[in-house]
Amino acid sequence: MINAYLMDTVTLMLPVKNDYNEITGWTESNIKARWTRKDRMVEITGGNQVVSTAQILIKNQTITNSHRIKYGGVKYTIVDIKELKDFSNRGLEVFLQ
């Protein structure tokens, strides 16, 4: 069911780290997603609230806040990740800033 909504292609950027845990570059891969541009208040760890300017819906996969999303030539930081449940598939709603 979730596959019917994934009409956009975004670039998932994974950090490449050296021996000192410093980011030295990025590995990019294209994934199918549903892109939504709207402002929304999101509560992050520690009880702080930030404004998310965009959301994407993607298939369930390993993704963390250290990853970046690129869409339309703009890089976005991941603010929060929520798991969505469907009857047969699982997905993630990723909030971006």
C-alpha positions in Angstrom: 0.0 0.0 0.0 2.8 2.5 0.9 4.4 1.9 -2.5 1.6 3.7 -4.3 2.5 7.0 -2.5 6.3 6.9 -3.3 6.4 9.0 -6.5 9.4 11.3 -5.8 13.1 10.5 -5.8 15.3 11.9 -3.1 19.0 11.4 -2.4 19.9 9.7 0.9 23.4 10.9 2.0 25.3 8.6 4.4 28.3 10.0 6.2 31.7 8.5 5.6 33.9 8.7 8.7 37.6 8.3 9.4 39.3 6.6 12.3 38.7 9.6 14.5 34.9 9.5 13.8 35.1 12.7 11.8 33.0 13.0 8.6 35.2 13.0 5.6 32.6 12.7 2.8 29.2 11.4 1.9 27.9 8.4 0.1 24.8 9.1 -2.0 22.0 6.8 -3.0 18.6 7.5 -4.6 15.5 6.3 -2.9 11.8 6.5 -3.7 9.8 8.8 -1.4 6.8 11.0 -1.0 7.9 14.6 -0.6 5.6 17.1 1.4 6.6 20.7 2.0 4.9 22.2 5.1 5.9 23.7 8.4 5.3 21.6 11.5 6.5 21.8 15.1 8.4 18.6 16.1 9.5 17.7 19.6 13.0 16.3 19.7 15.0 14.7 22.5 15.3 16.7 25.6 11.8 18.2 25.2 12.9 20.9 22.8 10.7 21.9 19.8 11.9 22.8 16.4 10.2 23.7 13.1 10.3 21.0 10.4 10.0 22.6 7.0 9.5 19.3 5.0 8.6 15.7 5.5 9.2 12.6 3.4 7.5 9.2 3.6 9.9 6.3 2.8 9.9 2.5 3.1 11.2 1.1 6.4 15.0 1.1 6.3 17.9 2.0 8.6 18.2 5.7 8.8 19.5 8.0 11.6 19.7 11.7 12.4 23.3 11.7 11.1 22.1 11.1 7.5 21.1 13.9 5.2 18.4 14.2 2.5 18.9 16.0 -0.8 15.9 17.1 -2.8 15.9 19.6 -5.6 19.6 20.4 -5.1 19.0 21.4 -1.4 20.4 19.4 1.5 18.2 18.9 4.5 19.0 17.8 8.1 16.9 15.0 9.7 15.1 16.4 12.7 12.9 13.4 13.7 12.0 9.9 12.5 8.6 8.3 13.2 7.6 4.8 12.3 4.3 4.4 10.4 2.3 1.2 10.4 0.2 -0.2 7.6 -1.6 -3.5 7.5 1.1 -5.1 5.3 4.1 -2.7 5.1 5.9 -0.4 7.4 7.2 3.0 6.5 9.0 5.9 8.1 8.0 9.5 8.2 11.1 11.6 8.3 10.9 15.3 9.4 13.5 17.6 7.8 14.8 21.1 8.4 
